Structure formats: C-alpha cells, structure tokens
Amino acid sequence: MNKGKTVVVGLSGGVDSSVAAWLLKEQGWHVVGLFMKNWEDDDSDEYCSSRQDLIDVISVADRLGIEVEVLNFAREYKERVFAHFLEEYQAGRTPNPDVLCNSEIKFSAFLEYAQKIGAERIATGHYAGVREFQGAWQLLKAEDGTKDQSYFLYRLDQQQLAKTLFPLAGLYKREVRRIAEAAGLHVALKKDSTGICFIGERPFKDFLMRYLPRSKGEIRCLDDDRVLGEHDGVAYHTIGQRKGLHIGGVKGGRSGDSGDHDAWFVARKDVAENVLYVVQGHTHPALLADEVSAWDLSWVAGEAPHTHWVYTAKTRYRQADAACEIERVGADACLIRFAEPQWAITPGQSVVIYESRVCLGGGVIA
C-alpha cells in the first residue's frame, strides 16, 4: 500500500529511530534518513555525542540500504530554542527546551525539508501515537507508558500531525531492542541518551554558568526568613531542587516539625531581590499546590477543551497522571484545578492535559 511513497525518518543514532526506519521500510515505504545537527558550539566536547551519533546513523542506514541526509539546523536551534531557553532562566523560570525543539525544529524545519523533496510523510522514533478521528488528528499516548513521550509533543498542530508517523506507538522498549537485534542493527543495545545535546551528561550548573553570569545572593528560610547560606544565582536553581544547596547541616525551625534534619528544598525564587527561599521537608505546604495557571497555550485540535470536565494532567514529564479540571480557559491563559495537591509545580515547565489516552495540549506554567 505504501510502495513508492516517501517518508523521511529523523535518525538520531539511537535504537528507537533506527527501528522506526526499519519498520517503515518493511511496510513498503521509500525511506530517506535525516540526521539533524542542532548544536555545534562545543561539538568536540566530551559531553556532546553528535559525532558518534552520526557514525551510528550512517552504519544503520548502510545496513537498511537507505540513503541518509545530514542537515545543519544549528542556526535555527539557537534562534528558536536556545535563545528562549536562556531568556527563561534569566527570568527565574525553568523551561523545557525539548518541547520547543519538537515544535520548532523536529516537526517544523524537518517537515519543511521533507515537503521540499516531495515526501508524503515524516517519522520519528518517539513513543507516541497519532490517529485520525472524526475528521481531526489526535495525538495519543504510547502503549509503553514508561516511555511515553506525548508530553514533549503537545505543541504539535493538525498540519504537523497529518504528515507524521510514529512507528513505535504500539511497541514496548524491550520489543524495540529485540527487533533491532533481529535486524542486525548494531545499536540494539546502545544506551538511551538523556537530556539534550547541548547539556548532555555534564553538570547543569557548569553549563549554565557559561552563558549566565554568577550573581551571589542569600538563601533564606521561607518560614522565618533566616539566612541559611549563599547561592551563585537564582537562575541555577529550580523549584523542588534538593541537591547543590550546601545547607544540609542547618536545622529547621517550623513549630511542630519533628524533622530537624529533613532535607531542604527550593520553594520560591525572588529574581528581583536575588533571594532563594527554601523549606525543610518534602511535604512542606509551600511545595504543594492544587491549581496551576498556564499561558502560551497550544491545543492539538486547534481549539480549547471544555471547562469543568474530568481530565488528567502532568506538570512534569516523569509524573503520574493527576485528575484535574479546566476551571477557566481563554485565548491566552487557563486555570487548572487538581483533585489532589501537586508537588513542586515549576514556572516555565509545561502542564499537559489528557482525556484518557488522547493528549489535548497544554501550556507553559505561569
């Protein structure tokens, strides 16, 4: 059925995109591989694996008998993703560059290239699904809930989804590795990459210090305003952060709190005064909230969902779905109320809303 039709597959050098390409070729598609180079500031750095990834892509393409193109999107990435990333951190928020990269590079510049060469579809190795339902395209969770990546894709629109295939939608990771091994792909056991290339495995604070200067300030206890220590800049910290505060030996002072030696967590950032506020104990009330406001909204269907309806949502990727309702929604912002308080809701991250397996969209936490 797909014979003669062209699909451009984003190949990253990992097992997931490699198997996606193999599956599509088995289905009769004319497969063209595309390796996207999105970062080049420190490409020789030990933490950036793009050179080895390209070698793996070429090896996989040779094994599958497909052609592969290498395109440099570093300029677009810097303008559309990285500049925003730095602006958000400077403003005291914690952005998610993977979300923006998907909408601005992988499913935008990538799609433009595919259309230029006359391809009918693009495909990636994301764990997510897409289907046409009642005349519209839906973004779905993957069968493998532990790998589902629909959270990072919530900004995709109808035009992008109409042209996109997700071959791994119904597969579990263990099955993907078995397919790769059976197909003779040397990346079958390759370790999954973590994070984004421009940070990689390096200490995050060290990377951020290259671009955002130190700005020393006080670490204060939110409960009694005591000065507990010093930080190098509020931009280097995020809500709910526990490690790297260097105040572990300081006792708490909340009345009725029996946990004098409980860990400290970042609860608030005052950018104007350059003060980092912390609280003691994972269950401190300042770390919990039962509602969240969001802006920069993006709805997969092109229109907002109903208010006062039972949905689920995530306020971070590695989080279980939480029951919620949309209390108010407008063109620019919405208010979401949860059935149970959520931990460490973080400005700059995304809140993504689901109705069963269908990803409806979401927005940036304000």
Summary of the structure (lengths in Angstrom):
residues: 366
radius of gyration: 22.1
end to end distance: 46.6
largest distance: 72.0
contacts: 1161
relative contact order: 0.12
helix: 26%
strand: 30%
